[in-house]
Amino acid sequence: MTIGWTRVLSRCTLATILGTSTTWVHYHQVRAEELQDTNALKQRAATVLSKAKESLSLEALYKQKARQIIQKYYRKQGLPKSDTLETAVEEHLSSDDEQQGIPASTFFKELSNASDPLCVPMVIVGGGTAAWSALEAIYEKNPSAQVLVVTEEAYAPYNRTPLSKEMWSVPSISASKLSSTTRAELEYKYHLPNLPESYRASIMTNVSVTQLYPKENKIQLSNGLEIFYNKLLLATGGKPNASELVNTSSIDPSIRDSIITFRRISDFEHLYNSFINPKYRNITILGGGFLGSELACSLQNRLNQENQRNKQITLLCPEAGVLGKFLPRYLSDYITKQMQQHNIDVRPGVSVFDMIPTQSIDTVDHSRIQLQLIGWNDDQHMTDQVVIAVGITPRQELAEEAGLETDPVAGGIRVNAAMQVEGNIYAAGDVASFWDRALGRRRVEHWDHAVVTGRIAGENMSGGHATYDWESMFWCDLVGLNISFEATGMIDASLRTVGVWSLKNSFRRGEFSDQNLNEGVVWYLRGNQVVGALLWNREGKGLDIAKQVIGSKLQISSVQDLTSLIPVQDESGKQAPFVIDTSVLGSH
């Protein structure tokens, strides 16, 4: 099933197509190469968008993105290019990936009645992107590998990223087909053309790992089974930190089914059924971070497209504005206002004190929920569905209880550059605390980070010598608002930022929300060092430059040092940057 994914390709694939592939040269040279190639690449990318729209599924599009990320990673390691940039672009014109990809139902053999104990050369704990990426790396190096995946969900490794984005562009799905459609779109395929049909990975679903015994090379499962391994990958991801927003332990049982902590496919299916239910007049999202803001925009955009006026989407933000933890205040205010103008009921600076069940005459089949609010004009808010959309806490309990080293600051399981925890144990993805050569030890929750770290772990589990030297990125699409951006490095609102913008109108203090933000670059500074960059409405142009700047630990002597790193042009095509420095909250 082909879905409404246009912004996926323009955000993910197009960002890679327009980015340069050389990351060893100085960023000024990168910029010159990028400017020279941009127009030709745009034309080819337009062809890509036109043809791929008719042939590629969501899974195939993300696979194309992953392929480009992996190619860039290898090039940065000094390995020869396998393709030219033009060849890589042409690959997007083909739907071969859809035909060649081995679906999870074929790739995996379910182990439902395994004997105790079980001995497996390689075990992967987790069912997300890092697990999938590691599997592909393992089978590319050794097609006869014996691998077992253990996941507590009912699915093979799948992609969570579209749950708040592209999945809401899927045409209306009947309840009977929701599960199969979601599985088909999100479960990863395995693009291993040389893999003999007789070799398949094994998987155990709906089961968790309860104990890890490193000295014995053994894990114990929730069903009592013991598994011995030679190599182990912990790709356990994280769990939503719902307690940041509400005390879920005190929720009345009568409304518990109307409160979702949004993380998994099952949560998406639950919310989808509520969304299409005409009796659910209000859906309230708690959390103004990336997940909450993207989900609110996706739902509202769906309502706008279907011309529905009898349902309201409410977004409650504990911060002063949407994405307030990550963006400078003026930019957070701008997004907040744009969302409100697009019919989203955004309430900044609000927290939920309590949730109380109540009944109304026209909703006899379910209890409505009365939210007790703090920090808003009205201290009560009535809703039919609550969605807790919050960041995660890394799932490191297994490692902690086993005595493995964890990160007391950033959280997660500490790994070295080879994604090795110790001995024959590896970790990858959201749970891995790694050493960033430019920014120090950190942990990130980015899709491309899971792709790269999963592959590194998989290669090294198979006898390789891959190391981590990568600056991950992420993207955010606020569908319906014509706002999208990519970011890399440290994106933290507490840091000083210098924004280089193209604006239609002159800036006046306190009136920035009335401006038309065409495009811009926001640099994040720790002291005088550039540690992060956010590229606003640039379709990936300049992303490699930003990574190079951060990787070089650039120290600036003045704001002007930043204005020409990534050119920002006005509507006439001239470079006329308008600079906003949050250290003085003015223009230069």
N, C-alpha and C positions, 0 to 999 in steps of 0.2 A: 504494500500500500504506500503510495507516494503522498506525502503530506505537505502542508504549507510551510516550507522550510527556508524560504528565500533569504531570510535574515541570517539563517545559520551559515549559508555559504558566503554571504557578504561579510559576516563578522568573523567566521572561523577560517574558511578556505581562502577567501579573498584577502584576508589579513596576511596569510602566508604567501600567496601569490605576489602581492605587492611588496612584501618585505624582501630585502636582499638576502642572499644565501651566504655571503662572506662576512664572518664575524671577527676575523683576526686583524683586519686593517683598522686604521684610525677612523674615528667616527666621521670626520670631515670627508674622507674618501668614500665612506659608505654613503653619506648624504649625496655626494656628487653622482655616484652610480645610480642611486635611487631616482634622483631627479631625471636622469637621462632615460631611464627605462620606464618611468611611470605611465606615460601616455600609451605606449605600445602594450604594456601589460594590462592596462584598463580595457583596451579594445579586445584583447584575447579573453580577459576575464568576463566581459559582457557576453561573449560567445559561450563561455563555460556556463554562465548562469542560465542562458536561454536553453541550451541543450540538456543540461543536467536536470533542469526542472521537470523534464518529461520522463526521465529515466531512473534517477537515483533515489533511493530511500534515505531516510534519516540515518540509519546505521551506516550506509555506504558513505554518506557525506562526512560523518565523523571519522570514519576509517581513512578517508582521504586526508583529513586534517592531521590525524595521528601519523600518517605516512610522512607528511611534510615535516612535522616536528621531529620525527626520528631521523630523517635525512639531515636536517639542520644540526641535530646533536652530533651525528657522526662526522659531519664536515668540520664542526668546531673541534673535534678530537684530532683533526689533521688527516682524516682518512680521505681518499680520493672520492670525488663526486661520482655517484652512480648515474646521475642524469643531469642534463643542463636544465636551467630554469624553464626554457621553452618546452622541453619534453615533459617536465613536471606539470606545466599548465595543460598540455595536451592530454595528460592522463585523466584530467577532470572531464574531458569530453566523452569518456567511455564509461559504460555501465558494466564493464567486465567484472568489477569487484562484486557486484550483486550476484552474478552467475557463479563466480569462482568461490565465493565465501562459503565456508562450511557452517551451516546453522548449528546452534548449540545442541539441538535435539539429536543431531547426527554426531557431533564432535564428542559429546560426553556419554559415558555409560553410567547410569545410576546404580550406586551400590546401596541397595536397600536391605539386603540380608547378608551383610559381611560377617565373616567369622571373627572371633576374638581370640588372640590379638591379630591385628592386620599389619603387615610390613610393606611399606611403600617407599621407593627411593626418594621421591620428592612430594612434599605436602605444601599446599597453599591454603592458608586460612583467610577467608574473605571472598566476597562476591562482587567487587567493583571493578573500576578501570585498571587499577594497579595489578590486580589478579589476572585480568585478561591480557594486559600487555606483557606480563611475565610469562604467561603460557605461550604466547606467540614467539617470544624470544627463545624459550626452551625448545619448542618443537622445530624452530628454524635451524637450530644448532644440532638437534638430535631428534629426528623424526620417530625414533623408536623409544623415546623417553616414557617412563611410567610416572604419571603425576596424578595426585588426588587433590581435588578442591573440596574444602569443607566450608559450607555457608549456612547461616541460620535462616536464610530466606528460602522461598520456594522456587527461586529462579537461578539459572546459571548466571555467571558474571554479566552485569548489565551497566548501562550508562545512566547515571542519575541526573546529569546536567539538563537534559531536555524536560524534566518533570515540571519545572517552573517556567519553561520557555516554549519550545517548539511543539510539545505535545498538545498545547491548547490551541494550536492552529489546525489540528486534525479535524476534518469534517465530522459532523455528528455521528457518534458511535452508539449503537444500541447496547443496552446493558448486557445482553447475551454474548456480544462480541468484544466487550471492553477488555477483558483479560487477555484474550488471544491477540488482539490488535496491539495492546501495550507490550506484550512479550515480543511480538514480531518486530516492533520498532526499536526496542531498547536493548534486548539481549544481543551481546556482541556475536558476530560471526568470526570465523577463523580463516584467515587468508593464507593458507599453506598449500599451494598447488602440488607440492611434491610429497605430501603426507600420504602414505599408504592407507587404504581404507581400513585395514586390519588394526591400525594403531589409533586408539582413542584415549582421551583422558577420562579419568573416573571422577565422579562427583557425588557428594552426599549433601542433600538439601535438608532444610528444616532441622538442622542439628547444630549445636554450638560446642566450642571447645571450652571445657571447664578447668582444665589443669594442664600446665606445661612443665615437663621434667627435662631440662636441658642436658643434665649429666647422663640420663638414660636414653636420650634421643626419642622421647615419647610424649604424646599428648593423650589426654583422656577426654572423651566426648560426653555430652549430656545424656546420651542413650546408654552410657556405661562402657562403650567400646574403647579399647586401647589401640593406638596406632603408633608404630615405630617408624621412624624416618631416617634418611641419610642427610637430607637438606630440608629446611623449613623456611617458608616465607610467611611473615606476619603482615597481611594487608587488611587489617581489621578496621581501618577507617575510623569513624567517630560516631558518637551518639548525640542527638540534639540536647543542648543544655537548656531545657525548658524551664528549669527553676530560675533562670535569669529574668523571666517575664511573669511567671505565675506559679503559685503553689499547687501543683497538680495533685498532690497527695490528699488535699482536702476537697476535691471536686465531688459533688453529689453524684451517686451512681446513676441517677435517672437521666443525666445529661452527658455522661462520659462518652457515649457513642457519637455525640455531636461536637466533640473536641478532638481535633487531629493535631498530632505533632508531625509536621510534614518532612519526610525524609525518604520514604521508600515507595516502590510501585504500589503497594497496597494503600498507602496514604493518598496517592494520586487517584486511584480508582474510587476510594471513599469520597474524596472531594469532588470528583467528576460527577458522581451520582447525585450528590447534594446540589451541585451547580445546575444540573439539568432538571432538577425537581422544582416545578413552578411554585410549590408551597414554601420553598426556602427563599424568603424575600431579602434577607441580608446575610452576607458572608463577611465575617470580620477576621482580618489577619493581624496577628500580634507579632511585631518585629519590623523595624524599618531598615534592616540591612539589605544585602544583595538578594537573598532569597525572598524576603517579604516584599520588597519593592518590585522585583521582576514578576512575582506571582500576581500581585495586585494589578500590574499593568497588563499582564497576559489575560487575566479574567475580564477586566474591563474592556479590553480590546475585543474580546470575543462577544461581549454584550453589545458593543457598538456595532460590530459587523453584522450581528443578527438583529439589530435594531430593537433590542430588549430594553424596556424602560421600567419594568416592574421588579427589578432586582438591583440592590445596591452593594457595592464593594467598599468596605471600610478598612483603612489601614491605621493601626494605632502604633505610634513610634515613641519609645521612651526618651529618645534623644530630641534635641531641639528641631530637627529636620530629618528628612529622608536621607539615608546614608551618612548620617551625621558623624559616625565614628571614623569615616574614611575620607570624606571630602571637606575642603575648606567651607566655612559657613556660608559664604555667598553662593557657592555652587549647590550646596545642600538646600538652601532656601529656594534657589531657582527650580530645582527638580520638584520640590514640594509644591510650589505654585503651579508648575506645569501639570502635575498629577491632579491637583484640585480642579484645574481648568478642563481636564478631560474626564470629569464626573466621578473621580475617585474621592471618597470621603476620607481625606488624610487628616489625622489629628496628631500633631507633634507634641512632644513633652507630656505624654500620657502613659500612665501605668495602670495595671488592673489589680484592684485590691481583692475582689472576690467574684465568683460566678454563681448565680442563683437560678435554679429552675423556676419557670413560670409558665402559665398556660393562657392561651388566648382562644377565643371562640372559633376562629377559622383555622386553627392548627391543632385540632384534637388528636391527630395521629402522632404528634411529637411535641415535646416540651421546648419552648423557646428559652433562651438564656439571657438573663439580665446581668450585664457586666457592671460592677461597681468600680468607677474610675477615680483616679487621683490626677489632678493637673489639667482638667478640662472644664469648660463652662458648665456642661451638664455632668453631673456625677453619676449618671446612669446611662447605659446604652443597651438596647434590645437587639438581639441577633438570633439567627437560626443555626449558624455554624461558626465555630471558632477554629481558626487555623494557626497553630503556633509555628512560626517560621523564624528560626533562630540558628545561630552558629552551633558548631559541634564541640564536644570535648573528646579528645583522642581516646580511643579504646585501648588503653595500655595496661589494663588490670592483669592480663595473662603474664606480661613481661614483668610487672612489678612483683607479683606473687612468686614468680620463678627466680627472682633475684637479678634480673637483667637491668641494665642501666637505663634510666629514664631521665627526661629533661625536667628539672624542677621549675624552670622559668616558662618556657614555651609549651611544655607538655609534650607527650609523645615518647617514643622509644628512640634512644640515641643510636645513630648509625655512623659509620665512616663513609668515605667517598665511594666505596664499593657497595653501599647499602647493607653492609654487614654489621650485625649487632654484636655477635661474638661467635667464633668457631663456625659452625654450619647453620647458623640462624641469621636470617635476613629480615629486613622490614622495608616497606615502600608505601608511597601514597600519603594520605592525610596523617597517618600515625607516625611517620618517620620524622625525627628531629635530626637535621643534617647541618653540615658546615658549609655556609655560603662564603666563598672566598672574598667577596666584596663587602658583605653585610654581617658576617659572623654567624653564629649558630641560630637557627630559626626553624620554624615549621610552617608550612603553607597548605592550603586546601584548594589547590588548583587542578583542573582537569589535565592540562599538559604536563604538570609536575607528576601526576600519577602515571601518565603514559611513559615518561622518561625514566622515572625511578623504578617502575615495574619492569621495564625492559632491562635496565642495568642489573637489577636483582636476578632476573631470569637468565641473563647471559652468564653472570658470575656463578650462579648455581649449576650451570652447565659447563663450568671449567674456563669461562672467559675472564677477561681482566678489564672490564669496563669501569670507568670512574665518573663521578658526578662533577660536571663543570658546566652549569646551565643556570640561566636566570629565567625562571618560569614567568608566565603571564596569565592573565585571565581577562575575560571580556564580560560586559554587562549590556544587555539589551532591554530597554524600557519600551516595549512594543506599543505602538500607537502614539508615542510622544515624539518620534523621530529623534530619539536620544540613544546613543550607543557609544561605548568607549572600551578601549583596551587599557590595561595597566600592567606594570611590571615593577618589581622591587618592593619597597616598603610604602604602603598606601595607608597613611595614618593621619587623621585630622589634627592630632596634637603636634605634628611637625610643621615647621614653616614651609609655606608653598609659594612658588612664583608661577603665576599663570600667564602664558603668552597667547593672546586671543585675537581672533578676527571678529569684530563687532560691527553691526550696522549703525548703531547710534553711539553717541558719546556716553561715557560712564559718569554717573553722579552718585555720590555716596548714598547708600540706602535704597537705590532704585535699580539695582542690577537685575532684579527679577523681571523688569520690563524690557530688557534687552533681548535681541535675537542672537543667540550664541551660534554662529556658523560652525566654527571649528577652533580647536585650540590644543595647547599642551600645558599641563600642570606639572611642574617639577617639585619634588619633595626633598627638603634639605634637612640634614642633621648636622648642625654647625654650618660649615661651608661645604660639606660634602654632599653631592647629589646621591640620594639613596632610593629614589622612586620616581616614576613618571606615569602620568595618565594622559592618554591621547583621545581627545573628544571629537567624535564624528569625523574621524580621519580614515576609516576603513583599513586600518593597519599600517598606513604610511608613516614611517618613522619609528616603528617598533624596534627594529634591529638597531637603529641608532641609539635609542633610549637604553637598550640593553648594554650596548658598548660603552655608553657614558657611565652607567652605574658600575659596570665591571671594571672600568678604569679608575674608579674611586676619585672621579673628578672633583677638584676643589675650586670653587669660584671665588673671584676677588670682588665681583660686582654683579648686580642683576643683569647687566648687559651681556655678560658671558653666556647667558642662557637663551637670549633672544634669537640667535642665529643657528643654534644647534640643529633644530628641526624647524625649517621655514614655515611660517604661518602667513598665508596670503589673504588679502581682502578680495572682495567680489570681482575686482578688475584684474586680478592676477598678480598684483603687486604685493611685495612683502612689506606690510605695514602693521607690525605687531602692536597690540595694546597690552600692557603689562600690569598685572595686579599682584602686588607683593603683600601677603597677609601679615608680614611683620610690621608694616606701616598702614595696612588696609587702605591703600590708595593706588594711584597709577604713577608710572614713571615715564 
